[in-house]
Amino acid sequence: MENLTIVTDTNEYQTVYEQSLYTRPAVYLDDEMPKRLETHKAIVNKDGDPIAVVGKNYNVVQDSDIMPQFHDVIMASSLDKTGMTKKIEYSHNGAKTKVVYTFPAHEMAVDVGDFVQLQIMVLNSCDGTWKFMSMLGAVRLACMNGQVVVDAFSSYSAKHTKSLDTDVAIEKLETALEVYEANVKLWQQFAKAGVTNAQATAVFEKVAGKSDRLQVLLEETFLKYKAELGTTVWALFNTLTDWSSHAKFKNEANKVATIYNREAKVRKVIPLLESMAQAA
């Protein structure tokens, strides 16, 4: 088995900085000096753009502290890393980071001519919104939709410290291939299982909530996937992942976080899709 070695370097990640915060009275004299705030501090990026205001004891874990450690975990795993790629993305002025590893050697067919590849997503934040975690997923090559996986054993999370429990991380990652293959088998069922328009609408309503605009978007996108994949649960699933991966973003700079939040909504309805596939 030939493994492609991707070198990881702490310099490839953005650095954030801590700065003091100052306040003034609501009414102050022009020559009155601001007061330093002792209870909180600011987190800023290299350009000085504010990322967050956090408590004075908040422990900033730089991407360069933790991401190379998890890279070593991936390289030490039994996954076939031939042709493996790595992509680094940021959101909210560098407050959130996502690193996506794609494994072409673990390509599988969902249907004739319809392939997916294994992905491992690693997340970190410097503003306290995300703990460090990794998640299993896949990418559908026909449309580059991120395929969402629901399985507690496929994820790993850690407290926000600079030290990664590599043994636990490796143990979790060793289940990734098994979970991925199980999900591909589920998607193969999706591809064979029919779905009614009423069932699809019920799913869209759960995802869209009170957003009529999103409801319409999902219904329209479903027409496209029905034409490609038939009126199946697989078409329904890809309608949802198309939205989570590609639908218009209000703020492109925060795209990474938006996709994460959308995928969380998709994850909640996957058990419903499973029930439809089993009943078909």
CYANA upper distance limits for C-alpha pairs under 8 A (distance plus 0.5 A):
  1 MET  CA     80 ASP  CA      7.68
  1 MET  CA     82 THR  CA      8.21
  2 GLU  CA     80 ASP  CA      8.30
  2 GLU  CA     81 LYS  CA      8.03
  2 GLU  CA     82 THR  CA      6.23
  3 ASN  CA     80 ASP  CA      7.09
  3 ASN  CA     81 LYS  CA      5.34
  3 ASN  CA     82 THR  CA      5.01
  3 ASN  CA     83 GLY  CA      7.99
  4 LEU  CA     81 LYS  CA      6.30
  4 LEU  CA     82 THR  CA      5.52
  4 LEU  CA     83 GLY  CA      6.38
  4 LEU  CA     84 MET  CA      6.99
  5 THR  CA     75 MET  CA      8.34
  5 THR  CA     81 LYS  CA      8.34
  6 ILE  CA     84 MET  CA      8.39
  6 ILE  CA     85 THR  CA      8.25
  6 ILE  CA     86 LYS  CA      8.42
  8 THR  CA     12 GLU  CA      8.12
  8 THR  CA     68 PRO  CA      6.49
  8 THR  CA     71 HIS  CA      7.59
  9 ASP  CA     13 TYR  CA      8.35
  9 ASP  CA     64 SER  CA      8.30
  9 ASP  CA     68 PRO  CA      7.45
 10 THR  CA     63 ASP  CA      8.37
 10 THR  CA     64 SER  CA      5.06
 10 THR  CA     65 ASP  CA      8.00
 10 THR  CA     68 PRO  CA      7.35
 11 ASN  CA     64 SER  CA      7.69
 12 GLU  CA     64 SER  CA      8.42
 13 TYR  CA     63 ASP  CA      6.63
 13 TYR  CA     64 SER  CA      6.36
 14 GLN  CA     46 LYS  CA      8.50
 14 GLN  CA     63 ASP  CA      7.70
 14 GLN  CA     64 SER  CA      8.29
 14 GLN  CA     94 GLY  CA      7.59
 15 THR  CA     45 ASN  CA      7.26
 15 THR  CA     46 LYS  CA      7.27
 15 THR  CA     62 GLN  CA      6.99
 15 THR  CA     63 ASP  CA      7.92
 15 THR  CA     64 SER  CA      8.18
 16 VAL  CA     43 ILE  CA      7.16
 16 VAL  CA     44 VAL  CA      6.22
 16 VAL  CA     45 ASN  CA      5.14
 16 VAL  CA     46 LYS  CA      6.77
 16 VAL  CA     62 GLN  CA      7.55
 16 VAL  CA     94 GLY  CA      8.22
 16 VAL  CA    126 CYS  CA      8.02
 17 TYR  CA     43 ILE  CA      6.11
 17 TYR  CA     44 VAL  CA      5.81
 17 TYR  CA     45 ASN  CA      6.65
 17 TYR  CA     46 LYS  CA      7.65
 18 GLU  CA     41 LYS  CA      7.24
 18 GLU  CA     42 ALA  CA      6.19
 18 GLU  CA     43 ILE  CA      5.27
 18 GLU  CA     44 VAL  CA      6.93
 19 GLN  CA     41 LYS  CA      6.49
 19 GLN  CA     42 ALA  CA      5.59
 19 GLN  CA     43 ILE  CA      6.82
 19 GLN  CA     44 VAL  CA      7.74
 20 SER  CA     36 ARG  CA      7.49
 20 SER  CA     37 LEU  CA      7.66
 20 SER  CA     40 HIS  CA      8.26
 20 SER  CA     41 LYS  CA      5.63
 20 SER  CA     42 ALA  CA      6.62
 21 LEU  CA     36 ARG  CA      6.39
 21 LEU  CA     37 LEU  CA      5.87
 21 LEU  CA     40 HIS  CA      7.50
 21 LEU  CA     41 LYS  CA      6.05
 21 LEU  CA     42 ALA  CA      6.76
 22 TYR  CA     34 PRO  CA      6.28
 22 TYR  CA     35 LYS  CA      5.71
 22 TYR  CA     36 ARG  CA      4.84
 22 TYR  CA     37 LEU  CA      5.85
 23 THR  CA     34 PRO  CA      5.91
 23 THR  CA     35 LYS  CA      5.71
 23 THR  CA     36 ARG  CA      6.97
 23 THR  CA     37 LEU  CA      7.19
 24 ARG  CA     28 TYR  CA      7.41
 24 ARG  CA     33 MET  CA      8.23
 24 ARG  CA     34 PRO  CA      5.51
 24 ARG  CA     35 LYS  CA      6.71
 28 TYR  CA     32 GLU  CA      6.93
 37 LEU  CA     41 LYS  CA      8.03
 38 GLU  CA     56 LYS  CA      7.74
 39 THR  CA     55 GLY  CA      6.59
 39 THR  CA     56 LYS  CA      5.91
 40 HIS  CA     53 VAL  CA      7.23
 40 HIS  CA     54 VAL  CA      6.08
 40 HIS  CA     55 GLY  CA      4.82
 40 HIS  CA     56 LYS  CA      5.03
 41 LYS  CA     53 VAL  CA      6.29
 41 LYS  CA     54 VAL  CA      6.12
 41 LYS  CA     55 GLY  CA      6.71
 41 LYS  CA     56 LYS  CA      6.10
 42 ALA  CA     50 PRO  CA      7.51
 42 ALA  CA     51 ILE  CA      7.98
 42 ALA  CA     52 ALA  CA      6.38
 42 ALA  CA     53 VAL  CA      5.08
 42 ALA  CA     54 VAL  CA      6.82
 43 ILE  CA     50 PRO  CA      6.62
 43 ILE  CA     51 ILE  CA      5.85
 43 ILE  CA     52 ALA  CA      5.71
 43 ILE  CA     53 VAL  CA      6.77
 43 ILE  CA     54 VAL  CA      7.97
 43 ILE  CA    126 CYS  CA      8.23
 43 ILE  CA    127 ASP  CA      7.78
 44 VAL  CA     48 GLY  CA      5.71
 44 VAL  CA     49 ASP  CA      5.81
 44 VAL  CA     50 PRO  CA      4.93
 44 VAL  CA     51 ILE  CA      5.57
 44 VAL  CA     52 ALA  CA      7.65
 45 ASN  CA     49 ASP  CA      6.00
 45 ASN  CA     50 PRO  CA      7.22
 45 ASN  CA     51 ILE  CA      7.31
 45 ASN  CA     93 ASN  CA      7.30
 45 ASN  CA     94 GLY  CA      7.07
 45 ASN  CA     95 ALA  CA      8.46
 49 ASP  CA     93 ASN  CA      7.52
 50 PRO  CA     93 ASN  CA      8.28
 51 ILE  CA     92 HIS  CA      7.52
 51 ILE  CA     93 ASN  CA      6.91
 51 ILE  CA     94 GLY  CA      7.93
 51 ILE  CA     95 ALA  CA      6.23
 51 ILE  CA    126 CYS  CA      8.42
 51 ILE  CA    127 ASP  CA      6.99
 52 ALA  CA     95 ALA  CA      8.38
 52 ALA  CA    127 ASP  CA      5.86
 53 VAL  CA    127 ASP  CA      8.23
 54 VAL  CA     58 TYR  CA      6.72
 54 VAL  CA    127 ASP  CA      7.90
 54 VAL  CA    128 GLY  CA      8.47
 59 ASN  CA    160 HIS  CA      7.77
 59 ASN  CA    161 THR  CA      7.77
 60 VAL  CA    126 CYS  CA      6.38
 60 VAL  CA    127 ASP  CA      8.42
 60 VAL  CA    160 HIS  CA      8.39
 61 VAL  CA     65 ASP  CA      6.90
 61 VAL  CA     66 ILE  CA      7.76
 61 VAL  CA    125 SER  CA      8.33
 61 VAL  CA    126 CYS  CA      6.91
 61 VAL  CA    160 HIS  CA      7.02
 61 VAL  CA    161 THR  CA      6.69
 61 VAL  CA    162 LYS  CA      6.37
 62 GLN  CA     66 ILE  CA      7.38
 62 GLN  CA    126 CYS  CA      7.37
 62 GLN  CA    162 LYS  CA      8.42
 63 ASP  CA     67 MET  CA      5.93
 63 ASP  CA     97 THR  CA      8.10
 63 ASP  CA    124 ASN  CA      7.39
 63 ASP  CA    125 SER  CA      8.49
 64 SER  CA     68 PRO  CA      7.00
 65 ASP  CA     69 GLN  CA      8.05
 65 ASP  CA    162 LYS  CA      6.19
 66 ILE  CA     70 PHE  CA      7.14
 66 ILE  CA    162 LYS  CA      6.44
 66 ILE  CA    163 SER  CA      7.67
 66 ILE  CA    164 LEU  CA      7.39
 67 MET  CA     71 HIS  CA      6.70
 67 MET  CA    122 VAL  CA      8.37
 68 PRO  CA     72 ASP  CA      6.80
 69 GLN  CA     73 VAL  CA      7.03
 69 GLN  CA    164 LEU  CA      7.36
 69 GLN  CA    166 THR  CA      8.14
 70 PHE  CA     74 ILE  CA      6.84
 70 PHE  CA    164 LEU  CA      8.17
 70 PHE  CA    166 THR  CA      8.00
 70 PHE  CA    169 ALA  CA      8.26
 71 HIS  CA     75 MET  CA      6.78
 72 ASP  CA     76 ALA  CA      6.56
 73 VAL  CA     77 SER  CA      6.70
 73 VAL  CA    166 THR  CA      6.93
 73 VAL  CA    169 ALA  CA      7.37
 73 VAL  CA    170 ILE  CA      6.22
 74 ILE  CA     79 LEU  CA      8.12
 74 ILE  CA    170 ILE  CA      7.99
 74 ILE  CA    173 LEU  CA      8.08
 75 MET  CA     81 LYS  CA      8.17
 76 ALA  CA    170 ILE  CA      8.08
 77 SER  CA    170 ILE  CA      6.88
 77 SER  CA    173 LEU  CA      7.48
 77 SER  CA    174 GLU  CA      7.03
 78 SER  CA    174 GLU  CA      7.36
 79 LEU  CA    174 GLU  CA      8.30
 79 LEU  CA    177 LEU  CA      7.82
 80 ASP  CA    103 PHE  CA      7.80
 80 ASP  CA    105 ALA  CA      6.59
 80 ASP  CA    106 HIS  CA      7.61
 81 LYS  CA    103 PHE  CA      6.70
 81 LYS  CA    105 ALA  CA      7.39
 82 THR  CA    103 PHE  CA      7.77
 82 THR  CA    104 PRO  CA      7.73
 82 THR  CA    105 ALA  CA      6.41
 83 GLY  CA    103 PHE  CA      7.22
 83 GLY  CA    104 PRO  CA      6.59
 83 GLY  CA    105 ALA  CA      7.40
 84 MET  CA    101 TYR  CA      7.26
 84 MET  CA    102 THR  CA      6.08
 84 MET  CA    103 PHE  CA      5.29
 84 MET  CA    104 PRO  CA      6.89
 84 MET  CA    105 ALA  CA      8.27
 85 THR  CA    100 VAL  CA      8.50
 85 THR  CA    101 TYR  CA      6.07
 85 THR  CA    102 THR  CA      5.81
 85 THR  CA    103 PHE  CA      7.44
 86 LYS  CA     99 VAL  CA      7.26
 86 LYS  CA    100 VAL  CA      6.08
 86 LYS  CA    101 TYR  CA      5.06
 86 LYS  CA    102 THR  CA      7.12
 87 LYS  CA     99 VAL  CA      6.03
 87 LYS  CA    100 VAL  CA      5.66
 87 LYS  CA    101 TYR  CA      7.14
 88 ILE  CA     97 THR  CA      7.73
 88 ILE  CA     98 LYS  CA      6.43
 88 ILE  CA     99 VAL  CA      4.99
 88 ILE  CA    100 VAL  CA      7.08
 89 GLU  CA     97 THR  CA      6.32
 89 GLU  CA     98 LYS  CA      5.71
 89 GLU  CA     99 VAL  CA      6.77
 89 GLU  CA    256 VAL  CA      7.37
 90 TYR  CA     94 GLY  CA      5.79
 90 TYR  CA     95 ALA  CA      7.80
 90 TYR  CA     96 LYS  CA      6.13
 90 TYR  CA     97 THR  CA      5.10
 90 TYR  CA     98 LYS  CA      6.84
 90 TYR  CA    253 ALA  CA      8.35
 90 TYR  CA    254 ASN  CA      8.15
 90 TYR  CA    256 VAL  CA      6.89
 91 SER  CA     95 ALA  CA      6.67
 91 SER  CA     96 LYS  CA      5.57
 91 SER  CA     97 THR  CA      6.98
 91 SER  CA    253 ALA  CA      6.29
 91 SER  CA    254 ASN  CA      4.95
 91 SER  CA    255 LYS  CA      6.92
 91 SER  CA    256 VAL  CA      5.95
 91 SER  CA    257 ALA  CA      6.63
 92 HIS  CA     96 LYS  CA      6.88
 92 HIS  CA    253 ALA  CA      6.95
 92 HIS  CA    254 ASN  CA      5.74
 92 HIS  CA    257 ALA  CA      8.42
 93 ASN  CA    253 ALA  CA      7.93
 94 GLY  CA    126 CYS  CA      8.45
 95 ALA  CA    125 SER  CA      5.99
 95 ALA  CA    126 CYS  CA      5.54
 95 ALA  CA    127 ASP  CA      6.18
 96 LYS  CA    123 LEU  CA      7.99
 96 LYS  CA    124 ASN  CA      6.45
 96 LYS  CA    125 SER  CA      4.76
 96 LYS  CA    126 CYS  CA      6.90
 96 LYS  CA    127 ASP  CA      8.02
 96 LYS  CA    130 TRP  CA      8.08
 96 LYS  CA    256 VAL  CA      8.35
 96 LYS  CA    257 ALA  CA      7.80
 97 THR  CA    123 LEU  CA      6.21
 97 THR  CA    124 ASN  CA      5.79
 97 THR  CA    125 SER  CA      6.54
 97 THR  CA    256 VAL  CA      8.28
 98 LYS  CA    121 MET  CA      7.14
 98 LYS  CA    122 VAL  CA      6.11
 98 LYS  CA    123 LEU  CA      5.18
 98 LYS  CA    124 ASN  CA      7.23
 98 LYS  CA    256 VAL  CA      7.58
 99 VAL  CA    121 MET  CA      6.21
 99 VAL  CA    122 VAL  CA      5.58
 99 VAL  CA    123 LEU  CA      7.08
100 VAL  CA    119 GLN  CA      7.22
100 VAL  CA    120 ILE  CA      6.34
100 VAL  CA    121 MET  CA      5.04
100 VAL  CA    122 VAL  CA      6.92
101 TYR  CA    119 GLN  CA      5.98
101 TYR  CA    120 ILE  CA      5.62
101 TYR  CA    121 MET  CA      6.85
102 THR  CA    117 GLN  CA      7.42
102 THR  CA    118 LEU  CA      6.46
102 THR  CA    119 GLN  CA      4.98
102 THR  CA    120 ILE  CA      7.13
102 THR  CA    138 ALA  CA      8.49
103 PHE  CA    107 GLU  CA      7.93
103 PHE  CA    117 GLN  CA      6.66
103 PHE  CA    118 LEU  CA      5.83
103 PHE  CA    119 GLN  CA      6.67
104 PRO  CA    117 GLN  CA      6.17
104 PRO  CA    118 LEU  CA      7.60
105 ALA  CA    117 GLN  CA      8.31
106 HIS  CA    117 GLN  CA      6.32
106 HIS  CA    118 LEU  CA      6.31
107 GLU  CA    115 PHE  CA      7.12
107 GLU  CA    116 VAL  CA      6.11
107 GLU  CA    117 GLN  CA      4.87
107 GLU  CA    118 LEU  CA      7.16
108 MET  CA    115 PHE  CA      6.06
108 MET  CA    116 VAL  CA      6.05
108 MET  CA    117 GLN  CA      6.98
108 MET  CA    184 VAL  CA      7.87
109 ALA  CA    113 GLY  CA      7.56
109 ALA  CA    114 ASP  CA      6.15
109 ALA  CA    115 PHE  CA      4.85
109 ALA  CA    116 VAL  CA      6.87
109 ALA  CA    184 VAL  CA      8.32
110 VAL  CA    114 ASP  CA      6.13
110 VAL  CA    115 PHE  CA      6.34
110 VAL  CA    116 VAL  CA      7.63
110 VAL  CA    184 VAL  CA      6.84
110 VAL  CA    185 LYS  CA      8.02
110 VAL  CA    187 TRP  CA      6.68
110 VAL  CA    188 GLN  CA      5.38
110 VAL  CA    191 ALA  CA      7.70
111 ASP  CA    115 PHE  CA      7.75
111 ASP  CA    188 GLN  CA      6.99
111 ASP  CA    191 ALA  CA      7.27
114 ASP  CA    140 ARG  CA      8.08
114 ASP  CA    141 LEU  CA      7.90
114 ASP  CA    142 ALA  CA      7.19
115 PHE  CA    140 ARG  CA      6.54
115 PHE  CA    141 LEU  CA      6.37
115 PHE  CA    142 ALA  CA      7.76
116 VAL  CA    138 ALA  CA      6.69
116 VAL  CA    139 VAL  CA      5.86
116 VAL  CA    140 ARG  CA      4.90
116 VAL  CA    141 LEU  CA      6.27
117 GLN  CA    138 ALA  CA      5.84
117 GLN  CA    139 VAL  CA      5.93
117 GLN  CA    140 ARG  CA      7.27
117 GLN  CA    141 LEU  CA      7.95
118 LEU  CA    136 LEU  CA      8.26
118 LEU  CA    137 GLY  CA      6.76
118 LEU  CA    138 ALA  CA      5.02
118 LEU  CA    139 VAL  CA      7.28
118 LEU  CA    180 TYR  CA      7.41
119 GLN  CA    136 LEU  CA      6.61
119 GLN  CA    137 GLY  CA      5.48
119 GLN  CA    138 ALA  CA      5.26
119 GLN  CA    139 VAL  CA      7.35
120 ILE  CA    134 SER  CA      7.31
120 ILE  CA    135 MET  CA      6.33
120 ILE  CA    136 LEU  CA      5.37
120 ILE  CA    137 GLY  CA      6.58
120 ILE  CA    138 ALA  CA      8.33
121 MET  CA    134 SER  CA      5.91
121 MET  CA    135 MET  CA      5.60
121 MET  CA    136 LEU  CA      6.83
121 MET  CA    137 GLY  CA      7.76
122 VAL  CA    132 PHE  CA      8.08
122 VAL  CA    133 MET  CA      6.31
122 VAL  CA    134 SER  CA      4.72
122 VAL  CA    135 MET  CA      6.95
123 LEU  CA    130 TRP  CA      7.85
123 LEU  CA    131 LYS  CA      8.13
123 LEU  CA    132 PHE  CA      6.12
123 LEU  CA    133 MET  CA      5.76
123 LEU  CA    134 SER  CA      6.55
124 ASN  CA    130 TRP  CA      6.47
124 ASN  CA    131 LYS  CA      6.55
124 ASN  CA    132 PHE  CA      5.08
124 ASN  CA    133 MET  CA      7.24
125 SER  CA    129 THR  CA      6.89
125 SER  CA    130 TRP  CA      5.71
125 SER  CA    131 LYS  CA      7.13
125 SER  CA    132 PHE  CA      7.63
131 LYS  CA    157 SER  CA      7.42
131 LYS  CA    158 ALA  CA      7.15
131 LYS  CA    159 LYS  CA      6.91
131 LYS  CA    160 HIS  CA      6.36
132 PHE  CA    157 SER  CA      6.15
132 PHE  CA    158 ALA  CA      6.01
132 PHE  CA    159 LYS  CA      7.31
132 PHE  CA    160 HIS  CA      6.79
133 MET  CA    155 SER  CA      7.63
133 MET  CA    156 TYR  CA      5.80
133 MET  CA    157 SER  CA      4.49
133 MET  CA    158 ALA  CA      6.78
134 SER  CA    155 SER  CA      6.00
134 SER  CA    156 TYR  CA      5.60
134 SER  CA    157 SER  CA      6.91
135 MET  CA    154 SER  CA      6.74
135 MET  CA    155 SER  CA      5.06
135 MET  CA    156 TYR  CA      7.20
136 LEU  CA    149 VAL  CA      6.95
136 LEU  CA    154 SER  CA      6.00
136 LEU  CA    155 SER  CA      6.81
136 LEU  CA    176 ALA  CA      7.19
136 LEU  CA    180 TYR  CA      7.99
137 GLY  CA    146 GLY  CA      7.54
137 GLY  CA    147 GLN  CA      6.30
137 GLY  CA    148 VAL  CA      6.01
137 GLY  CA    149 VAL  CA      5.93
137 GLY  CA    180 TYR  CA      7.94
138 ALA  CA    146 GLY  CA      6.40
138 ALA  CA    147 GLN  CA      5.42
138 ALA  CA    148 VAL  CA      7.50
138 ALA  CA    149 VAL  CA      8.31
138 ALA  CA    180 TYR  CA      8.38
139 VAL  CA    144 MET  CA      6.14
139 VAL  CA    145 ASN  CA      6.16
139 VAL  CA    146 GLY  CA      5.15
139 VAL  CA    147 GLN  CA      6.01
140 ARG  CA    144 MET  CA      5.53
140 ARG  CA    145 ASN  CA      5.87
140 ARG  CA    146 GLY  CA      7.09
140 ARG  CA    147 GLN  CA      7.21
141 LEU  CA    145 ASN  CA      8.06
145 ASN  CA    238 ASN  CA      7.75
145 ASN  CA    241 THR  CA      6.18
145 ASN  CA    242 ASP  CA      5.98
145 ASN  CA    245 SER  CA      6.26
145 ASN  CA    246 HIS  CA      8.08
146 GLY  CA    241 THR  CA      6.57
146 GLY  CA    242 ASP  CA      8.21
146 GLY  CA    244 SER  CA      8.28
146 GLY  CA    245 SER  CA      6.55
147 GLN  CA    238 ASN  CA      8.38
147 GLN  CA    241 THR  CA      6.76
148 VAL  CA    241 THR  CA      7.82
148 VAL  CA    263 GLU  CA      7.13
148 VAL  CA    266 VAL  CA      7.86
148 VAL  CA    267 ARG  CA      7.06
149 VAL  CA    180 TYR  CA      8.45
149 VAL  CA    183 ASN  CA      7.47
149 VAL  CA    267 ARG  CA      7.67
150 VAL  CA    154 SER  CA      8.41
150 VAL  CA    267 ARG  CA      6.67
150 VAL  CA    270 ILE  CA      7.97
151 ASP  CA    155 SER  CA      7.86
151 ASP  CA    179 VAL  CA      7.94
153 PHE  CA    172 LYS  CA      7.24
153 PHE  CA    175 THR  CA      7.44
153 PHE  CA    176 ALA  CA      8.36
153 PHE  CA    179 VAL  CA      8.19
154 SER  CA    172 LYS  CA      7.26
154 SER  CA    173 LEU  CA      7.70
154 SER  CA    175 THR  CA      7.10
154 SER  CA    176 ALA  CA      6.03
154 SER  CA    179 VAL  CA      6.98
155 SER  CA    172 LYS  CA      7.61
156 TYR  CA    169 ALA  CA      7.06
156 TYR  CA    172 LYS  CA      6.99
158 ALA  CA    164 LEU  CA      7.82
164 LEU  CA    169 ALA  CA      8.37
165 ASP  CA    169 ALA  CA      6.76
166 THR  CA    170 ILE  CA      6.43
167 ASP  CA    171 GLU  CA      6.65
168 VAL  CA    172 LYS  CA      6.69
169 ALA  CA    173 LEU  CA      6.63
170 ILE  CA    174 GLU  CA      6.62
171 GLU  CA    175 THR  CA      7.63
172 LYS  CA    176 ALA  CA      7.59
175 THR  CA    179 VAL  CA      6.71
176 ALA  CA    180 TYR  CA      6.46
177 LEU  CA    181 GLU  CA      6.60
178 GLU  CA    182 ALA  CA      6.76
179 VAL  CA    183 ASN  CA      6.72
180 TYR  CA    184 VAL  CA      6.75
181 GLU  CA    185 LYS  CA      6.83
182 ALA  CA    186 LEU  CA      6.89
183 ASN  CA    187 TRP  CA      6.68
184 VAL  CA    188 GLN  CA      6.62
185 LYS  CA    189 GLN  CA      6.97
186 LEU  CA    190 PHE  CA      6.86
186 LEU  CA    274 GLU  CA      8.20
187 TRP  CA    191 ALA  CA      6.72
187 TRP  CA    234 TRP  CA      7.11
188 GLN  CA    192 LYS  CA      7.17
189 GLN  CA    193 ALA  CA      6.59
189 GLN  CA    277 ALA  CA      6.76
189 GLN  CA    278 GLN  CA      8.48
190 PHE  CA    194 GLY  CA      8.46
190 PHE  CA    232 THR  CA      7.11
190 PHE  CA    233 VAL  CA      5.23
190 PHE  CA    234 TRP  CA      5.04
190 PHE  CA    273 LEU  CA      8.46
190 PHE  CA    274 GLU  CA      8.32
190 PHE  CA    277 ALA  CA      6.19
191 ALA  CA    229 LEU  CA      8.12
191 ALA  CA    232 THR  CA      6.55
191 ALA  CA    233 VAL  CA      6.84
191 ALA  CA    234 TRP  CA      5.22
191 ALA  CA    235 ALA  CA      8.02
192 LYS  CA    232 THR  CA      7.28
192 LYS  CA    233 VAL  CA      8.32
192 LYS  CA    234 TRP  CA      8.37
193 ALA  CA    232 THR  CA      5.94
193 ALA  CA    233 VAL  CA      6.32
193 ALA  CA    234 TRP  CA      8.21
193 ALA  CA    276 MET  CA      8.12
193 ALA  CA    277 ALA  CA      5.72
193 ALA  CA    278 GLN  CA      8.47
193 ALA  CA    280 ALA  CA      5.94
194 GLY  CA    231 THR  CA      6.34
194 GLY  CA    232 THR  CA      4.73
194 GLY  CA    233 VAL  CA      6.58
194 GLY  CA    277 ALA  CA      8.03
194 GLY  CA    280 ALA  CA      6.78
195 VAL  CA    199 GLN  CA      6.94
195 VAL  CA    200 ALA  CA      7.48
195 VAL  CA    231 THR  CA      6.43
195 VAL  CA    232 THR  CA      5.59
195 VAL  CA    233 VAL  CA      6.19
195 VAL  CA    276 MET  CA      7.68
195 VAL  CA    280 ALA  CA      8.30
196 THR  CA    200 ALA  CA      6.89
196 THR  CA    231 THR  CA      7.80
197 ASN  CA    201 THR  CA      6.62
198 ALA  CA    202 ALA  CA      6.76
199 GLN  CA    203 VAL  CA      7.00
200 ALA  CA    204 PHE  CA      6.76
200 ALA  CA    236 LEU  CA      7.07
201 THR  CA    205 GLU  CA      6.62
201 THR  CA    219 GLU  CA      7.77
202 ALA  CA    206 LYS  CA      7.03
203 VAL  CA    207 VAL  CA      6.97
203 VAL  CA    269 VAL  CA      7.47
203 VAL  CA    272 LEU  CA      8.34
204 PHE  CA    208 ALA  CA      6.35
204 PHE  CA    215 GLN  CA      6.52
204 PHE  CA    218 LEU  CA      6.98
204 PHE  CA    219 GLU  CA      8.03
205 GLU  CA    209 GLY  CA      6.22
205 GLU  CA    215 GLN  CA      6.92
206 LYS  CA    269 VAL  CA      8.09
207 VAL  CA    265 LYS  CA      6.60
207 VAL  CA    266 VAL  CA      7.41
207 VAL  CA    269 VAL  CA      8.10
208 ALA  CA    212 ASP  CA      7.72
208 ALA  CA    214 LEU  CA      6.02
208 ALA  CA    215 GLN  CA      6.00
211 SER  CA    215 GLN  CA      6.88
212 ASP  CA    216 VAL  CA      6.77
213 ARG  CA    217 LEU  CA      6.74
214 LEU  CA    218 LEU  CA      6.63
215 GLN  CA    219 GLU  CA      6.78
216 VAL  CA    220 GLU  CA      6.64
217 LEU  CA    221 THR  CA      6.58
218 LEU  CA    222 PHE  CA      6.52
218 LEU  CA    239 THR  CA      7.06
218 LEU  CA    240 LEU  CA      7.72
218 LEU  CA    243 TRP  CA      7.87
219 GLU  CA    223 LEU  CA      7.21
220 GLU  CA    224 LYS  CA      7.57
221 THR  CA    225 TYR  CA      7.11
221 THR  CA    239 THR  CA      6.35
222 PHE  CA    226 LYS  CA      6.47
222 PHE  CA    235 ALA  CA      7.37
222 PHE  CA    236 LEU  CA      6.89
222 PHE  CA    239 THR  CA      5.89
223 LEU  CA    227 ALA  CA      6.83
224 LYS  CA    228 GLU  CA      7.03
225 TYR  CA    229 LEU  CA      6.17
225 TYR  CA    230 GLY  CA      7.65
225 TYR  CA    235 ALA  CA      5.60
225 TYR  CA    236 LEU  CA      7.97
225 TYR  CA    238 ASN  CA      7.67
225 TYR  CA    239 THR  CA      7.08
226 LYS  CA    230 GLY  CA      4.88
226 LYS  CA    231 THR  CA      5.41
226 LYS  CA    232 THR  CA      7.70
226 LYS  CA    235 ALA  CA      6.23
226 LYS  CA    236 LEU  CA      8.47
227 ALA  CA    231 THR  CA      8.37
228 GLU  CA    235 ALA  CA      8.39
229 LEU  CA    234 TRP  CA      7.76
229 LEU  CA    235 ALA  CA      6.12
230 GLY  CA    235 ALA  CA      7.21
231 THR  CA    235 ALA  CA      6.94
231 THR  CA    236 LEU  CA      8.33
232 THR  CA    236 LEU  CA      6.95
233 VAL  CA    237 PHE  CA      6.51
233 VAL  CA    273 LEU  CA      7.14
233 VAL  CA    276 MET  CA      7.83
233 VAL  CA    277 ALA  CA      7.15
234 TRP  CA    238 ASN  CA      6.60
235 ALA  CA    239 THR  CA      6.63
236 LEU  CA    240 LEU  CA      7.12
237 PHE  CA    241 THR  CA      6.87
237 PHE  CA    273 LEU  CA      8.14
238 ASN  CA    242 ASP  CA      6.25
239 THR  CA    243 TRP  CA      6.94
240 LEU  CA    244 SER  CA      6.79
240 LEU  CA    266 VAL  CA      7.02
241 THR  CA    245 SER  CA      6.37
241 THR  CA    263 GLU  CA      8.03
241 THR  CA    266 VAL  CA      7.90
242 ASP  CA    246 HIS  CA      6.07
242 ASP  CA    247 ALA  CA      7.39
243 TRP  CA    247 ALA  CA      5.23
243 TRP  CA    262 ARG  CA      8.45
244 SER  CA    259 ILE  CA      6.03
244 SER  CA    262 ARG  CA      5.56
244 SER  CA    263 GLU  CA      6.24
244 SER  CA    266 VAL  CA      8.22
245 SER  CA    259 ILE  CA      6.56
249 PHE  CA    255 LYS  CA      7.00
249 PHE  CA    258 THR  CA      8.15
251 ASN  CA    255 LYS  CA      7.12
254 ASN  CA    258 THR  CA      6.84
255 LYS  CA    259 ILE  CA      6.63
256 VAL  CA    260 TYR  CA      6.90
257 ALA  CA    261 ASN  CA      6.79
258 THR  CA    262 ARG  CA      6.64
259 ILE  CA    263 GLU  CA      6.51
260 TYR  CA    264 ALA  CA      6.86
261 ASN  CA    265 LYS  CA      7.25
262 ARG  CA    266 VAL  CA      6.99
263 GLU  CA    267 ARG  CA      6.53
264 ALA  CA    268 LYS  CA      7.09
265 LYS  CA    269 VAL  CA      7.63
266 VAL  CA    270 ILE  CA      7.07
269 VAL  CA    273 LEU  CA      7.14
270 ILE  CA    274 GLU  CA      6.71
271 PRO  CA    275 SER  CA      6.80
272 LEU  CA    276 MET  CA      6.92
273 LEU  CA    277 ALA  CA      6.76
274 GLU  CA    278 GLN  CA      6.68
275 SER  CA    279 ALA  CA      6.61
276 MET  CA    280 ALA  CA      6.66
